[in-house]
């Protein structure tokens, strides 16, 4: 990086634009690579080794923050299907990995280096292995066309350029801001092109494994239907991060039209659905849920009462609470040690935190330490109180904090909330189970509506109709498998 900035130092101070042009063109000439999937020459200053390293790092973060779905048979199935497609791609030798994430949102994405993820939420909505393959093919396309790598290269390049500008000119900041706007537009435009390209590559890989590429269009239609049913607000992430489904469908239809669809593999709906039998559906309440301000965690057997009216957000690695005015917050997480003293020292170690020790405290029968602190940040001073409790062999850190005014107003209720940490004893909460997908074969032909009235389900008829992609009033033939959602045992 410093090599490039040095070139632009004082002697070229008068001509910043010239300097920028030299800088960009020398980088462009030096760093263009041919992308195997597209045959195009694109800027990339990231080698394959570096790309895989970035991917592995992202993979470990994704695993920790999102969690891998514990279901060996499904993971194996996804791995075999994904690898079959990756092997017919232009980058068969990447360390491809395909994982089902333990997440009920409807999503799929790829990290550089060949790390591909689908959520259990999107699996539940797919109706065949071919549809799942269509999703995987699109994601593999993002990797083989090096979309993220090229994007990252550009960001690094711009970083070089901006640093050079800052050193070369006192007005560098203005130019930098300008470059930033252009850059964002470039990225937006690029991402739409990337989507079309990933679709086209996905179609290529589907055809190579004998699957009908029309399945990709069906997946897009499914996502749009789910999005509409949710009022357009809570749109499936795969749509929101993969924009312009309308354009993409038109583009795909044009590619698929000349193909002889009879030559593709027969529909594998039935065998795919059987794999989904027992799949967790919706959020997993065993990982914690809130009810009227009381947060309970059945698996970890603890509860905390948040201050009245606070919002509660349960993430994989922590639970967050925020006051209605947004001026105070709380966080509950586990310390990465089981030594109380280490946990306390670790928490207060950053130089931005000022504290005056902690005192021992009994928290509903569990030993702990509690202490107040002041935190200096770029946004100003925050004050707060941190509680550390030993419970069932683990250390829980429960921290409340706020800006000066927010903290003063909420201090008493936050303190009370910290000390509400207790063992969860409610048998109903302790025995709660997630909903499960069941694959049923109808004994006689009937409509979804009629069957729903007989059998019932914890979810609505509309949602079941959406999952099955059938009109609830239409007659379903005897023996036809359908997706059902039932309370877990
Ligand atoms: Zn995409």
Boltz pocket constraint, residues with backbone or C-beta under 6 A from the ligand:
constraints:
  - pocket:
      binder: B
      contacts: [[A, 138], [A, 142], [A, 194], [A, 195], [A, 198], [A, 241], [A, 242]]
      max_distance: 6.0
